[in-house]
């Protein structure tokens, strides 16, 4: 709990939300992570295809 001092030196205890990244992992969050991983994989494959087809400067991004 976070304590906050207000006028007349009274102490009021307030609830503070959990910091980002320290929240409980729920099935919805896991599903979101899985979806992001899937999208990242699609993006990498698309970039690999572009790099393979392009003999210019972007070919340097081709994965080894």
C-alpha positions in Angstrom: 0.0 0.0 0.0 1.0 3.5 -0.7 0.7 6.1 2.1 0.0 9.7 1.3 0.4 12.6 3.6 -2.2 15.2 3.4 -3.0 18.4 5.3 -2.9 18.3 9.1 -0.4 15.4 8.8 -3.1 12.8 8.4 -2.0 9.6 6.8 -4.3 8.0 4.3 -3.6 4.6 2.9 -4.4 4.1 -0.8 -4.2 1.2 -3.1 -1.7 1.5 -5.9 -2.1 -0.5 -9.1 0.6 -3.1 -9.8 3.5 -1.9 -11.9 3.4 -2.9 -15.6 5.0 -6.2 -16.3 4.3 -7.5 -12.8 0.6 -8.3 -13.3 -0.8 -11.8 -13.1 -0.5 -13.7 -16.4 -4.0 -14.6 -17.5 -5.1 -16.9 -20.4 -6.0 -13.8 -22.4 -2.5 -12.4 -22.0 -1.0 -15.7 -23.0 -3.2 -15.7 -26.1 -2.1 -12.2 -26.9 1.5 -13.3 -26.6 0.9 -16.3 -28.9 -0.8 -14.1 -31.4 2.2 -11.6 -31.3 4.6 -14.5 -31.8 2.6 -15.7 -34.8 2.6 -12.2 -36.3 6.4 -11.8 -35.7 7.0 -15.1 -37.5 4.9 -14.0 -40.5 6.7 -10.7 -40.6 10.1 -12.4 -40.6 9.1 -14.8 -43.3 7.8 -11.8 -45.4 11.0 -9.9 -44.9 13.1 -13.0 -45.8 11.1 -13.3 -49.1 11.7 -9.7 -49.9 15.4 -10.0 -49.1 15.7 -13.1 -51.3 14.1 -11.4 -54.2 16.0 -8.1 -53.9 19.6 -8.1 -55.0 20.0 -4.5 -53.8 20.9 -3.0 -50.4 18.0 -4.7 -48.5 19.6 -8.1 -49.2 22.0 -7.4 -46.4 19.0 -8.0 -44.0 18.7 -11.5 -45.2 18.9 -14.0 -42.3 21.9 -16.4 -42.3 
